[in-house]
Amino acid sequence: MEIEKTLIAPAQPEAVWALLLDPQVMGECVPGMQSIEVVSPTEYVAVMQVKISFISAKFKLRTVVVEQRPPHYLRSE
């Protein structure tokens, strides 16, 4: 899955950058997020549960920050 989004936030780039790298803050923005485990400063394991109608699915996702140019660019897989 590839998600790409550009937006303009009325805040200093450094403040936004700090929020992007805070797994607890980012986890609260994702519907269905149940938990986030910090493996390293650039690697996280998250558990998500999603329910659509009568179908429920639980996912364990590994996210790795693979490239960053603070405070303007972040790429993760």
PQR file of N, CA, C, O and H, with PARSE charges and radii, in Angstrom:
ATOM      1  N   MET A   1       0.851  -1.160   0.000 -0.4000 1.5000
ATOM      2  CA  MET A   1       0.000   0.000   0.000 -0.0000 2.0000
ATOM      3  C   MET A   1       0.901   1.227   0.000  0.5500 1.7000
ATOM      4  O   MET A   1       1.895   1.285   0.723 -0.5500 1.4000
ATOM      5  N   GLU A   2       0.544   2.188  -0.808 -0.4000 1.5000
ATOM      6  CA  GLU A   2       1.313   3.418  -0.867 -0.0000 2.0000
ATOM      7  C   GLU A   2       0.380   4.573  -0.544  0.5500 1.7000
ATOM      8  O   GLU A   2      -0.677   4.728  -1.155 -0.5500 1.4000
ATOM      9  H   GLU A   2      -0.264   2.141  -1.395  0.4000 1.0000
ATOM     10  N   ILE A   3       0.787   5.376   0.419 -0.4000 1.5000
ATOM     11  CA  ILE A   3       0.011   6.544   0.815 -0.0000 2.0000
ATOM     12  C   ILE A   3       0.914   7.758   0.680  0.5500 1.7000
ATOM     13  O   ILE A   3       2.013   7.796   1.233 -0.5500 1.4000
ATOM     14  H   ILE A   3       1.646   5.251   0.915  0.4000 1.0000
ATOM     15  N   GLU A   4       0.445   8.732  -0.047 -0.4000 1.5000
ATOM     16  CA  GLU A   4       1.214   9.960  -0.194 -0.0000 2.0000
ATOM     17  C   GLU A   4       0.279  11.128   0.031  0.5500 1.7000
ATOM     18  O   GLU A   4      -0.812  11.183  -0.537 -0.5500 1.4000
ATOM     19  H   GLU A   4      -0.448   8.701  -0.496  0.4000 1.0000
ATOM     20  N   LYS A   5       0.710  12.058   0.859 -0.4000 1.5000
ATOM     21  CA  LYS A   5      -0.143  13.190   1.187 -0.0000 2.0000
ATOM     22  C   LYS A   5       0.725  14.418   1.415  0.5500 1.7000
ATOM     23  O   LYS A   5       1.768  14.346   2.066 -0.5500 1.4000
ATOM     24  H   LYS A   5       1.596  12.013   1.320  0.4000 1.0000
ATOM     25  N   THR A   6       0.290  15.525   0.880 -0.4000 1.5000
ATOM     26  CA  THR A   6       0.955  16.797   1.099 -0.0000 2.0000
ATOM     27  C   THR A   6      -0.043  17.739   1.750  0.5500 1.7000
ATOM     28  O   THR A   6      -1.185  17.851   1.303 -0.5500 1.4000
ATOM     29  H   THR A   6      -0.557  15.584   0.351  0.4000 1.0000
ATOM     30  N   LEU A   7       0.391  18.414   2.808 -0.4000 1.5000
ATOM     31  CA  LEU A   7      -0.471  19.393   3.443 -0.0000 2.0000
ATOM     32  C   LEU A   7       0.379  20.495   4.042  0.5500 1.7000
ATOM     33  O   LEU A   7       1.573  20.324   4.288 -0.5500 1.4000
ATOM     34  H   LEU A   7       1.318  18.322   3.171  0.4000 1.0000
ATOM     35  N   ILE A   8      -0.254  21.608   4.266 -0.4000 1.5000
ATOM     36  CA  ILE A   8       0.426  22.753   4.875 -0.0000 2.0000
ATOM     37  C   ILE A   8      -0.132  22.922   6.278  0.5500 1.7000
ATOM     38  O   ILE A   8      -1.338  23.089   6.459 -0.5500 1.4000
ATOM     39  H   ILE A   8      -1.224  21.747   4.066  0.4000 1.0000
ATOM     40  N   ALA A   9       0.748  22.878   7.269 -0.4000 1.5000
ATOM     41  CA  ALA A   9       0.344  23.015   8.669 -0.0000 2.0000
ATOM     42  C   ALA A   9       0.773  24.391   9.175  0.5500 1.7000
ATOM     43  O   ALA A   9       1.885  24.838   8.896 -0.5500 1.4000
ATOM     44  H   ALA A   9       1.728  22.742   7.122  0.4000 1.0000
ATOM     45  N   PRO A  10      -0.100  25.057   9.913 -0.5600 1.5000
ATOM     46  CA  PRO A  10       0.248  26.378  10.449  0.2800 2.0000
ATOM     47  C   PRO A  10       1.131  26.242  11.700  0.5500 1.7000
ATOM     48  O   PRO A  10       0.732  26.637  12.795 -0.5500 1.4000
ATOM     49  N   ALA A  11       2.316  25.686  11.524 -0.4000 1.5000
ATOM     50  CA  ALA A  11       3.234  25.482  12.653 -0.0000 2.0000
ATOM     51  C   ALA A  11       4.668  25.501  12.131  0.5500 1.7000
ATOM     52  O   ALA A  11       4.908  25.391  10.929 -0.5500 1.4000
ATOM     53  H   ALA A  11       2.640  25.365  10.634  0.4000 1.0000
ATOM     54  N   GLN A  12       5.599  25.640  13.044 -0.4000 1.5000
ATOM     55  CA  GLN A  12       7.007  25.606  12.674 -0.0000 2.0000
ATOM     56  C   GLN A  12       7.375  24.200  12.204  0.5500 1.7000
ATOM     57  O   GLN A  12       6.909  23.222  12.790 -0.5500 1.4000
ATOM     58  H   GLN A  12       5.403  25.729  14.021  0.4000 1.0000
ATOM     59  N   PRO A  13       8.199  24.072  11.163 -0.5600 1.5000
ATOM     60  CA  PRO A  13       8.581  22.750  10.662  0.2800 2.0000
ATOM     61  C   PRO A  13       9.168  21.839  11.736  0.5500 1.7000
ATOM     62  O   PRO A  13       8.903  20.637  11.728 -0.5500 1.4000
ATOM     63  N   GLU A  14       9.948  22.378  12.647 -0.4000 1.5000
ATOM     64  CA  GLU A  14      10.567  21.568  13.690 -0.0000 2.0000
ATOM     65  C   GLU A  14       9.516  20.955  14.619  0.5500 1.7000
ATOM     66  O   GLU A  14       9.668  19.818  15.065 -0.5500 1.4000
ATOM     67  H   GLU A  14      10.163  23.355  12.653  0.4000 1.0000
ATOM     68  N   ALA A  15       8.452  21.707  14.909 -0.4000 1.5000
ATOM     69  CA  ALA A  15       7.384  21.204  15.784 -0.0000 2.0000
ATOM     70  C   ALA A  15       6.609  20.083  15.100  0.5500 1.7000
ATOM     71  O   ALA A  15       6.275  19.081  15.732 -0.5500 1.4000
ATOM     72  H   ALA A  15       8.329  22.631  14.547  0.4000 1.0000
ATOM     73  N   VAL A  16       6.325  20.250  13.816 -0.4000 1.5000
ATOM     74  CA  VAL A  16       5.617  19.212  13.051 -0.0000 2.0000
ATOM     75  C   VAL A  16       6.493  17.972  12.950  0.5500 1.7000
ATOM     76  O   VAL A  16       6.003  16.851  13.086 -0.5500 1.4000
ATOM     77  H   VAL A  16       6.597  21.064  13.302  0.4000 1.0000
ATOM     78  N   TRP A  17       7.773  18.164  12.712 -0.4000 1.5000
ATOM     79  CA  TRP A  17       8.708  17.046  12.595 -0.0000 2.0000
ATOM     80  C   TRP A  17       8.724  16.217  13.879  0.5500 1.7000
ATOM     81  O   TRP A  17       8.706  14.988  13.829 -0.5500 1.4000
ATOM     82  H   TRP A  17       8.171  19.074  12.601  0.4000 1.0000
ATOM     83  N   ALA A  18       8.757  16.881  15.009 -0.4000 1.5000
ATOM     84  CA  ALA A  18       8.771  16.172  16.297 -0.0000 2.0000
ATOM     85  C   ALA A  18       7.511  15.320  16.460  0.5500 1.7000
ATOM     86  O   ALA A  18       7.582  14.207  16.980 -0.5500 1.4000
ATOM     87  H   ALA A  18       8.772  17.880  15.050  0.4000 1.0000
ATOM     88  N   LEU A  19       6.367  15.831  16.023 -0.4000 1.5000
ATOM     89  CA  LEU A  19       5.122  15.061  16.113 -0.0000 2.0000
ATOM     90  C   LEU A  19       5.138  13.860  15.171  0.5500 1.7000
ATOM     91  O   LEU A  19       4.654  12.786  15.528 -0.5500 1.4000
ATOM     92  H   LEU A  19       6.309  16.735  15.601  0.4000 1.0000
ATOM     93  N   LEU A  20       5.690  14.033  13.971 -0.4000 1.5000
ATOM     94  CA  LEU A  20       5.760  12.921  13.010 -0.0000 2.0000
ATOM     95  C   LEU A  20       6.594  11.766  13.545  0.5500 1.7000
ATOM     96  O   LEU A  20       6.318  10.608  13.230 -0.5500 1.4000
ATOM     97  H   LEU A  20       6.084  14.906  13.680  0.4000 1.0000
ATOM     98  N   LEU A  21       7.596  12.058  14.338 -0.4000 1.5000
ATOM     99  CA  LEU A  21       8.470  11.014  14.867 -0.0000 2.0000
ATOM    100  C   LEU A  21       8.039  10.519  16.246  0.5500 1.7000
ATOM    101  O   LEU A  21       8.741   9.716  16.860 -0.5500 1.4000
ATOM    102  H   LEU A  21       7.820  12.998  14.595  0.4000 1.0000
ATOM    103  N   ASP A  22       6.903  10.984  16.733 -0.4000 1.5000
ATOM    104  CA  ASP A  22       6.374  10.518  18.018 -0.0000 2.0000
ATOM    105  C   ASP A  22       5.331   9.436  17.745  0.5500 1.7000
ATOM    106  O   ASP A  22       4.222   9.754  17.314 -0.5500 1.4000
ATOM    107  H   ASP A  22       6.332  11.636  16.235  0.4000 1.0000
ATOM    108  N   PRO A  23       5.660   8.165  17.986 -0.5600 1.5000
ATOM    109  CA  PRO A  23       4.735   7.082  17.624  0.2800 2.0000
ATOM    110  C   PRO A  23       3.400   7.143  18.366  0.5500 1.7000
ATOM    111  O   PRO A  23       2.381   6.725  17.814 -0.5500 1.4000
ATOM    112  N   GLN A  24       3.376   7.642  19.578 -0.4000 1.5000
ATOM    113  CA  GLN A  24       2.114   7.728  20.311 -0.0000 2.0000
ATOM    114  C   GLN A  24       1.186   8.776  19.689  0.5500 1.7000
ATOM    115  O   GLN A  24      -0.016   8.544  19.567 -0.5500 1.4000
ATOM    116  H   GLN A  24       4.204   7.981  20.026  0.4000 1.0000
ATOM    117  N   VAL A  25       1.735   9.911  19.303 -0.4000 1.5000
ATOM    118  CA  VAL A  25       0.935  10.955  18.661 -0.0000 2.0000
ATOM    119  C   VAL A  25       0.421  10.463  17.314  0.5500 1.7000
ATOM    120  O   VAL A  25      -0.763  10.615  17.013 -0.5500 1.4000
ATOM    121  H   VAL A  25       2.712  10.099  19.403  0.4000 1.0000
ATOM    122  N   MET A  26       1.289   9.879  16.506 -0.4000 1.5000
ATOM    123  CA  MET A  26       0.874   9.405  15.189 -0.0000 2.0000
ATOM    124  C   MET A  26      -0.129   8.263  15.305  0.5500 1.7000
ATOM    125  O   MET A  26      -1.048   8.170  14.492 -0.5500 1.4000
ATOM    126  H   MET A  26       2.251   9.755  16.750  0.4000 1.0000
ATOM    127  N   GLY A  27       0.029   7.404  16.290 -0.4000 1.5000
ATOM    128  CA  GLY A  27      -0.899   6.297  16.488 -0.0000 2.0000
ATOM    129  C   GLY A  27      -2.309   6.763  16.784  0.5500 1.7000
ATOM    130  O   GLY A  27      -3.275   6.120  16.375 -0.5500 1.4000
ATOM    131  H   GLY A  27       0.775   7.481  16.951  0.4000 1.0000
ATOM    132  N   GLU A  28      -2.436   7.870  17.489 -0.4000 1.5000
ATOM    133  CA  GLU A  28      -3.756   8.412  17.797 -0.0000 2.0000
ATOM    134  C   GLU A  28      -4.463   8.951  16.557  0.5500 1.7000
ATOM    135  O   GLU A  28      -5.677   9.152  16.575 -0.5500 1.4000
ATOM    136  H   GLU A  28      -1.651   8.392  17.821  0.4000 1.0000
ATOM    137  N   CYS A  29      -3.716   9.186  15.488 -0.4000 1.5000
ATOM    138  CA  CYS A  29      -4.297   9.708  14.244 -0.0000 2.0000
ATOM    139  C   CYS A  29      -4.804   8.597  13.321  0.5500 1.7000
ATOM    140  O   CYS A  29      -5.470   8.879  12.325 -0.5500 1.4000
ATOM    141  H   CYS A  29      -2.730   9.023  15.473  0.4000 1.0000
ATOM    142  N   VAL A  30      -4.498   7.358  13.638 -0.4000 1.5000
ATOM    143  CA  VAL A  30      -4.838   6.241  12.763 -0.0000 2.0000
ATOM    144  C   VAL A  30      -6.031   5.471  13.333  0.5500 1.7000
ATOM    145  O   VAL A  30      -5.949   4.934  14.437 -0.5500 1.4000
ATOM    146  H   VAL A  30      -3.957   7.129  14.447  0.4000 1.0000
ATOM    147  N   PRO A  31      -7.137   5.414  12.588 -0.5600 1.5000
ATOM    148  CA  PRO A  31      -8.292   4.659  13.073  0.2800 2.0000
ATOM    149  C   PRO A  31      -7.963   3.176  13.243  0.5500 1.7000
ATOM    150  O   PRO A  31      -7.324   2.574  12.381 -0.5500 1.4000
ATOM    151  N   GLY A  32      -8.396   2.601  14.344 -0.4000 1.5000
ATOM    152  CA  GLY A  32      -8.185   1.181  14.582 -0.0000 2.0000
ATOM    153  C   GLY A  32      -6.860   0.828  15.234  0.5500 1.7000
ATOM    154  O   GLY A  32      -6.592  -0.348  15.482 -0.5500 1.4000
ATOM    155  H   GLY A  32      -8.916   3.090  15.045  0.4000 1.0000
ATOM    156  N   MET A  33      -6.024   1.822  15.518 -0.4000 1.5000
ATOM    157  CA  MET A  33      -4.717   1.547  16.132 -0.0000 2.0000
ATOM    158  C   MET A  33      -4.930   1.045  17.560  0.5500 1.7000
ATOM    159  O   MET A  33      -5.592   1.698  18.366 -0.5500 1.4000
ATOM    160  H   MET A  33      -6.242   2.777  15.316  0.4000 1.0000
ATOM    161  N   GLN A  34      -4.363  -0.118  17.860 -0.4000 1.5000
ATOM    162  CA  GLN A  34      -4.491  -0.672  19.209 -0.0000 2.0000
ATOM    163  C   GLN A  34      -3.226  -0.484  20.029  0.5500 1.7000
ATOM    164  O   GLN A  34      -3.298  -0.183  21.221 -0.5500 1.4000
ATOM    165  H   GLN A  34      -3.825  -0.649  17.205  0.4000 1.0000
ATOM    166  N   SER A  35      -2.063  -0.659  19.400 -0.4000 1.5000
ATOM    167  CA  SER A  35      -0.811  -0.493  20.148 -0.0000 2.0000
ATOM    168  C   SER A  35       0.341  -0.223  19.187  0.5500 1.7000
ATOM    169  O   SER A  35       0.294  -0.567  18.006 -0.5500 1.4000
ATOM    170  H   SER A  35      -2.005  -0.903  18.432  0.4000 1.0000
ATOM    171  N   ILE A  36       1.375   0.405  19.736 -0.4000 1.5000
ATOM    172  CA  ILE A  36       2.600   0.662  18.974 -0.0000 2.0000
ATOM    173  C   ILE A  36       3.774   0.307  19.871  0.5500 1.7000
ATOM    174  O   ILE A  36       3.860   0.749  21.017 -0.5500 1.4000
ATOM    175  H   ILE A  36       1.413   0.685  20.696  0.4000 1.0000
ATOM    176  N   GLU A  37       4.679  -0.505  19.323 -0.4000 1.5000
ATOM    177  CA  GLU A  37       5.902  -0.870  20.036 -0.0000 2.0000
ATOM    178  C   GLU A  37       7.078  -0.216  19.318  0.5500 1.7000
ATOM    179  O   GLU A  37       7.232  -0.370  18.107 -0.5500 1.4000
ATOM    180  H   GLU A  37       4.608  -0.864  18.393  0.4000 1.0000
ATOM    181  N   VAL A  38       7.898   0.506  20.056 -0.4000 1.5000
ATOM    182  CA  VAL A  38       9.088   1.137  19.485 -0.0000 2.0000
ATOM    183  C   VAL A  38      10.216   0.118  19.531  0.5500 1.7000
ATOM    184  O   VAL A  38      10.668  -0.267  20.610 -0.5500 1.4000
ATOM    185  H   VAL A  38       7.772   0.631  21.040  0.4000 1.0000
ATOM    186  N   VAL A  39      10.673  -0.321  18.356 -0.4000 1.5000
ATOM    187  CA  VAL A  39      11.759  -1.292  18.257 -0.0000 2.0000
ATOM    188  C   VAL A  39      13.100  -0.565  18.272  0.5500 1.7000
ATOM    189  O   VAL A  39      14.056  -1.014  18.904 -0.5500 1.4000
ATOM    190  H   VAL A  39      10.306  -0.008  17.480  0.4000 1.0000
ATOM    191  N   SER A  40      13.156   0.561  17.568 -0.4000 1.5000
ATOM    192  CA  SER A  40      14.340   1.417  17.530 -0.0000 2.0000
ATOM    193  C   SER A  40      13.860   2.821  17.169  0.5500 1.7000
ATOM    194  O   SER A  40      12.674   3.001  16.895 -0.5500 1.4000
ATOM    195  H   SER A  40      12.380   0.926  17.055  0.4000 1.0000
ATOM    196  N   PRO A  41      14.739   3.814  17.161 -0.5600 1.5000
ATOM    197  CA  PRO A  41      14.288   5.165  16.796  0.2800 2.0000
ATOM    198  C   PRO A  41      13.719   5.262  15.378  0.5500 1.7000
ATOM    199  O   PRO A  41      13.043   6.237  15.049 -0.5500 1.4000
ATOM    200  N   THR A  42      13.987   4.267  14.545 -0.4000 1.5000
ATOM    201  CA  THR A  42      13.482   4.304  13.173 -0.0000 2.0000
ATOM    202  C   THR A  42      12.611   3.102  12.815  0.5500 1.7000
ATOM    203  O   THR A  42      12.291   2.909  11.642 -0.5500 1.4000
ATOM    204  H   THR A  42      14.537   3.476  14.812  0.4000 1.0000
ATOM    205  N   GLU A  43      12.222   2.294  13.792 -0.4000 1.5000
ATOM    206  CA  GLU A  43      11.421   1.105  13.506 -0.0000 2.0000
ATOM    207  C   GLU A  43      10.338   0.918  14.566  0.5500 1.7000
ATOM    208  O   GLU A  43      10.587   1.020  15.768 -0.5500 1.4000
ATOM    209  H   GLU A  43      12.482   2.450  14.745  0.4000 1.0000
ATOM    210  N   TYR A  44       9.120   0.638  14.077 -0.4000 1.5000
ATOM    211  CA  TYR A  44       7.962   0.481  14.951 -0.0000 2.0000
ATOM    212  C   TYR A  44       7.149  -0.738  14.526  0.5500 1.7000
ATOM    213  O   TYR A  44       7.119  -1.091  13.347 -0.5500 1.4000
ATOM    214  H   TYR A  44       8.918   0.556  13.101  0.4000 1.0000
ATOM    215  N   VAL A  45       6.501  -1.369  15.479 -0.4000 1.5000
ATOM    216  CA  VAL A  45       5.559  -2.450  15.185 -0.0000 2.0000
ATOM    217  C   VAL A  45       4.218  -2.028  15.779  0.5500 1.7000
ATOM    218  O   VAL A  45       4.113  -1.734  16.970 -0.5500 1.4000
ATOM    219  H   VAL A  45       6.526  -1.082  16.436  0.4000 1.0000
ATOM    220  N   ALA A  46       3.203  -2.007  14.929 -0.4000 1.5000
ATOM    221  CA  ALA A  46       1.880  -1.563  15.356 -0.0000 2.0000
ATOM    222  C   ALA A  46       0.861  -2.681  15.166  0.5500 1.7000
ATOM    223  O   ALA A  46       0.990  -3.514  14.270 -0.5500 1.4000
ATOM    224  H   ALA A  46       3.288  -2.247  13.962  0.4000 1.0000
ATOM    225  N   VAL A  47      -0.141  -2.681  16.017 -0.4000 1.5000
ATOM    226  CA  VAL A  47      -1.266  -3.613  15.889 -0.0000 2.0000
ATOM    227  C   VAL A  47      -2.506  -2.763  15.633  0.5500 1.7000
ATOM    228  O   VAL A  47      -2.820  -1.845  16.390 -0.5500 1.4000
ATOM    229  H   VAL A  47      -0.246  -2.004  16.746  0.4000 1.0000
ATOM    230  N   MET A  48      -3.208  -3.095  14.535 -0.4000 1.5000
ATOM    231  CA  MET A  48      -4.425  -2.381  14.155 -0.0000 2.0000
ATOM    232  C   MET A  48      -5.557  -3.374  14.011  0.5500 1.7000
ATOM    233  O   MET A  48      -5.352  -4.513  13.593 -0.5500 1.4000
ATOM    234  H   MET A  48      -2.953  -3.841  13.920  0.4000 1.0000
ATOM    235  N   GLN A  49      -6.745  -2.937  14.357 -0.4000 1.5000
ATOM    236  CA  GLN A  49      -7.933  -3.760  14.149 -0.0000 2.0000
ATOM    237  C   GLN A  49      -8.979  -2.902  13.447  0.5500 1.7000
ATOM    238  O   GLN A  49      -9.286  -1.788  13.872 -0.5500 1.4000
ATOM    239  H   GLN A  49      -6.912  -2.011  14.696  0.4000 1.0000
ATOM    240  N   VAL A  50      -9.517  -3.453  12.357 -0.4000 1.5000
ATOM    241  CA  VAL A  50     -10.486  -2.737  11.549 -0.0000 2.0000
ATOM    242  C   VAL A  50     -11.723  -3.601  11.392  0.5500 1.7000
ATOM    243  O   VAL A  50     -11.629  -4.809  11.178 -0.5500 1.4000
ATOM    244  H   VAL A  50      -9.267  -4.357  12.011  0.4000 1.0000
ATOM    245  N   LYS A  51     -12.877  -2.972  11.501 -0.4000 1.5000
ATOM    246  CA  LYS A  51     -14.129  -3.708  11.316 -0.0000 2.0000
ATOM    247  C   LYS A  51     -14.966  -2.978  10.271  0.5500 1.7000
ATOM    248  O   LYS A  51     -15.237  -1.783  10.388 -0.5500 1.4000
ATOM    249  H   LYS A  51     -12.953  -1.990  11.675  0.4000 1.0000
ATOM    250  N   ILE A  52     -15.364  -3.720   9.259 -0.4000 1.5000
ATOM    251  CA  ILE A  52     -16.242  -3.192   8.224 -0.0000 2.0000
ATOM    252  C   ILE A  52     -17.440  -4.126   8.150  0.5500 1.7000
ATOM    253  O   ILE A  52     -17.307  -5.291   7.775 -0.5500 1.4000
ATOM    254  H   ILE A  52     -15.144  -4.691   9.164  0.4000 1.0000
ATOM    255  N   SER A  53     -18.601  -3.614   8.508 -0.4000 1.5000
ATOM    256  CA  SER A  53     -19.831  -4.400   8.557 -0.0000 2.0000
ATOM    257  C   SER A  53     -19.634  -5.568   9.518  0.5500 1.7000
ATOM    258  O   SER A  53     -19.385  -5.339  10.701 -0.5500 1.4000
ATOM    259  H   SER A  53     -18.709  -2.667   8.813  0.4000 1.0000
ATOM    260  N   PHE A  54     -19.735  -6.793   9.058 -0.4000 1.5000
ATOM    261  CA  PHE A  54     -19.588  -7.963   9.931 -0.0000 2.0000
ATOM    262  C   PHE A  54     -18.192  -8.587   9.833  0.5500 1.7000
ATOM    263  O   PHE A  54     -17.933  -9.621  10.450 -0.5500 1.4000
ATOM    264  H   PHE A  54     -19.937  -6.980   8.097  0.4000 1.0000
ATOM    265  N   ILE A  55     -17.302  -7.974   9.071 -0.4000 1.5000
ATOM    266  CA  ILE A  55     -15.947  -8.504   8.892 -0.0000 2.0000
ATOM    267  C   ILE A  55     -14.981  -7.703   9.761  0.5500 1.7000
ATOM    268  O   ILE A  55     -14.964  -6.472   9.728 -0.5500 1.4000
ATOM    269  H   ILE A  55     -17.512  -7.135   8.570  0.4000 1.0000
ATOM    270  N   SER A  56     -14.184  -8.424  10.533 -0.4000 1.5000
ATOM    271  CA  SER A  56     -13.191  -7.795  11.394 -0.0000 2.0000
ATOM    272  C   SER A  56     -11.812  -8.369  11.054  0.5500 1.7000
ATOM    273  O   SER A  56     -11.660  -9.577  10.876 -0.5500 1.4000
ATOM    274  H   SER A  56     -14.198  -9.423  10.560  0.4000 1.0000
ATOM    275  N   ALA A  57     -10.813  -7.489  10.965 -0.4000 1.5000
ATOM    276  CA  ALA A  57      -9.459  -7.937  10.655 -0.0000 2.0000
ATOM    277  C   ALA A  57      -8.469  -7.259  11.597  0.5500 1.7000
ATOM    278  O   ALA A  57      -8.614  -6.087  11.943 -0.5500 1.4000
ATOM    279  H   ALA A  57     -10.937  -6.507  11.109  0.4000 1.0000
ATOM    280  N   LYS A  58      -7.471  -8.020  11.997 -0.4000 1.5000
ATOM    281  CA  LYS A  58      -6.422  -7.506  12.878 -0.0000 2.0000
ATOM    282  C   LYS A  58      -5.097  -7.645  12.145  0.5500 1.7000
ATOM    283  O   LYS A  58      -4.796  -8.705  11.595 -0.5500 1.4000
ATOM    284  H   LYS A  58      -7.353  -8.972  11.715  0.4000 1.0000
ATOM    285  N   PHE A  59      -4.300  -6.575  12.135 -0.4000 1.5000
ATOM    286  CA  PHE A  59      -3.041  -6.545  11.407 -0.0000 2.0000
ATOM    287  C   PHE A  59      -1.901  -6.174  12.336  0.5500 1.7000
ATOM    288  O   PHE A  59      -2.054  -5.343  13.231 -0.5500 1.4000
ATOM    289  H   PHE A  59      -4.544  -5.714  12.582  0.4000 1.0000
ATOM    290  N   LYS A  60      -0.759  -6.799  12.111 -0.4000 1.5000
ATOM    291  CA  LYS A  60       0.481  -6.420  12.782 -0.0000 2.0000
ATOM    292  C   LYS A  60       1.369  -5.824  11.696  0.5500 1.7000
ATOM    293  O   LYS A  60       1.746  -6.512  10.747 -0.5500 1.4000
ATOM    294  H   LYS A  60      -0.635  -7.475  11.384  0.4000 1.0000
ATOM    295  N   LEU A  61       1.700  -4.552  11.838 -0.4000 1.5000
ATOM    296  CA  LEU A  61       2.431  -3.823  10.811 -0.0000 2.0000
ATOM    297  C   LEU A  61       3.801  -3.398  11.316  0.5500 1.7000
ATOM    298  O   LEU A  61       3.939  -2.914  12.440 -0.5500 1.4000
ATOM    299  H   LEU A  61       1.394  -3.993  12.609  0.4000 1.0000
ATOM    300  N   ARG A  62       4.802  -3.582  10.483 -0.4000 1.5000
ATOM    301  CA  ARG A  62       6.163  -3.130  10.799 -0.0000 2.0000
ATOM    302  C   ARG A  62       6.439  -1.912   9.927  0.5500 1.7000
ATOM    303  O   ARG A  62       6.290  -1.974   8.707 -0.5500 1.4000
ATOM    304  H   ARG A  62       4.690  -3.974   9.571  0.4000 1.0000
ATOM    305  N   THR A  63       6.839  -0.815  10.543 -0.4000 1.5000
ATOM    306  CA  THR A  63       7.157   0.416   9.821 -0.0000 2.0000
ATOM    307  C   THR A  63       8.604   0.791  10.097  0.5500 1.7000
ATOM    308  O   THR A  63       9.056   0.791  11.242 -0.5500 1.4000
ATOM    309  H   THR A  63       6.960  -0.766  11.535  0.4000 1.0000
ATOM    310  N   VAL A  64       9.319   1.109   9.028 -0.4000 1.5000
ATOM    311  CA  VAL A  64      10.719   1.515   9.143 -0.0000 2.0000
ATOM    312  C   VAL A  64      10.891   2.852   8.433  0.5500 1.7000
ATOM    313  O   VAL A  64      10.473   3.007   7.285 -0.5500 1.4000
ATOM    314  H   VAL A  64       8.952   1.109   8.098  0.4000 1.0000
ATOM    315  N   VAL A  65      11.500   3.809   9.108 -0.4000 1.5000
ATOM    316  CA  VAL A  65      11.851   5.082   8.485 -0.0000 2.0000
ATOM    317  C   VAL A  65      13.115   4.817   7.668  0.5500 1.7000
ATOM    318  O   VAL A  65      14.166   4.489   8.218 -0.5500 1.4000
ATOM    319  H   VAL A  65      11.839   3.683  10.040  0.4000 1.0000
ATOM    320  N   VAL A  66      12.999   4.964   6.350 -0.4000 1.5000
ATOM    321  CA  VAL A  66      14.127   4.612   5.480 -0.0000 2.0000
ATOM    322  C   VAL A  66      14.888   5.827   4.961  0.5500 1.7000
ATOM    323  O   VAL A  66      16.031   5.712   4.520 -0.5500 1.4000
ATOM    324  H   VAL A  66      12.146   5.231   5.903  0.4000 1.0000
ATOM    325  N   GLU A  67      14.246   6.991   5.018 -0.4000 1.5000
ATOM    326  CA  GLU A  67      14.938   8.193   4.556 -0.0000 2.0000
ATOM    327  C   GLU A  67      14.330   9.400   5.244  0.5500 1.7000
ATOM    328  O   GLU A  67      13.111   9.502   5.383 -0.5500 1.4000
ATOM    329  H   GLU A  67      13.317   7.084   5.376  0.4000 1.0000
ATOM    330  N   GLN A  68      15.182  10.307   5.669 -0.4000 1.5000
ATOM    331  CA  GLN A  68      14.676  11.532   6.289 -0.0000 2.0000
ATOM    332  C   GLN A  68      15.643  12.680   6.057  0.5500 1.7000
ATOM    333  O   GLN A  68      16.863  12.524   6.103 -0.5500 1.4000
ATOM    334  H   GLN A  68      16.172  10.224   5.556  0.4000 1.0000
ATOM    335  N   ARG A  69      15.049  13.839   5.807 -0.4000 1.5000
ATOM    336  CA  ARG A  69      15.800  15.084   5.697 -0.0000 2.0000
ATOM    337  C   ARG A  69      15.076  16.098   6.577  0.5500 1.7000
ATOM    338  O   ARG A  69      14.246  16.879   6.112 -0.5500 1.4000
ATOM    339  H   ARG A  69      14.057  13.966   5.770  0.4000 1.0000
ATOM    340  N   PRO A  70      15.420  16.060   7.875 -0.5600 1.5000
ATOM    341  CA  PRO A  70      14.714  16.925   8.828  0.2800 2.0000
ATOM    342  C   PRO A  70      14.850  18.400   8.460  0.5500 1.7000
ATOM    343  O   PRO A  70      15.905  18.814   7.980 -0.5500 1.4000
ATOM    344  N   PRO A  71      13.848  19.168   8.667 -0.5600 1.5000
ATOM    345  CA  PRO A  71      12.491  18.827   9.063  0.2800 2.0000
ATOM    346  C   PRO A  71      11.505  18.833   7.888  0.5500 1.7000
ATOM    347  O   PRO A  71      10.336  19.167   8.079 -0.5500 1.4000
ATOM    348  N   HIS A  72      11.950  18.473   6.681 -0.4000 1.5000
ATOM    349  CA  HIS A  72      11.092  18.631   5.505 -0.0000 2.0000
ATOM    350  C   HIS A  72      10.667  17.348   4.800  0.5500 1.7000
ATOM    351  O   HIS A  72       9.670  17.361   4.078 -0.5500 1.4000
ATOM    352  H   HIS A  72      12.900  18.202   6.526  0.4000 1.0000
ATOM    353  N   TYR A  73      11.378  16.255   4.979 -0.4000 1.5000
ATOM    354  CA  TYR A  73      11.078  15.058   4.199 -0.0000 2.0000
ATOM    355  C   TYR A  73      11.242  13.809   5.048  0.5500 1.7000
ATOM    356  O   TYR A  73      12.240  13.653   5.752 -0.5500 1.4000
ATOM    357  H   TYR A  73      12.188  16.245   5.565  0.4000 1.0000
ATOM    358  N   LEU A  74      10.259  12.920   4.979 -0.4000 1.5000
ATOM    359  CA  LEU A  74      10.300  11.649   5.709 -0.0000 2.0000
ATOM    360  C   LEU A  74       9.694  10.574   4.815  0.5500 1.7000
ATOM    361  O   LEU A  74       8.599  10.746   4.280 -0.5500 1.4000
ATOM    362  H   LEU A  74       9.449  13.047   4.406  0.4000 1.0000
ATOM    363  N   ARG A  75      10.408   9.471   4.657 -0.4000 1.5000
ATOM    364  CA  ARG A  75       9.874   8.344   3.896 -0.0000 2.0000
ATOM    365  C   ARG A  75       9.979   7.091   4.740  0.5500 1.7000
ATOM    366  O   ARG A  75      11.037   6.788   5.292 -0.5500 1.4000
ATOM    367  H   ARG A  75      11.298   9.332   5.091  0.4000 1.0000
ATOM    368  N   SER A  76       8.884   6.368   4.837 -0.4000 1.5000
ATOM    369  CA  SER A  76       8.880   5.134   5.611 -0.0000 2.0000
ATOM    370  C   SER A  76       8.253   4.018   4.788  0.5500 1.7000
ATOM    371  O   SER A  76       7.486   4.256   3.855 -0.5500 1.4000
ATOM    372  H   SER A  76       8.024   6.614   4.388  0.4000 1.0000
ATOM    373  N   GLU A  77       8.598   2.811   5.160 -0.4000 1.5000
ATOM    374  CA  GLU A  77       8.041   1.624   4.486 -0.0000 2.0000
ATOM    375  C   GLU A  77       7.472   0.708   5.533  0.5500 1.7000
ATOM    376  O   GLU A  77       6.949  -0.356   5.205 -0.5500 1.4000
ATOM    377  H   GLU A  77       9.221   2.618   5.918  0.4000 1.0000
TER
END
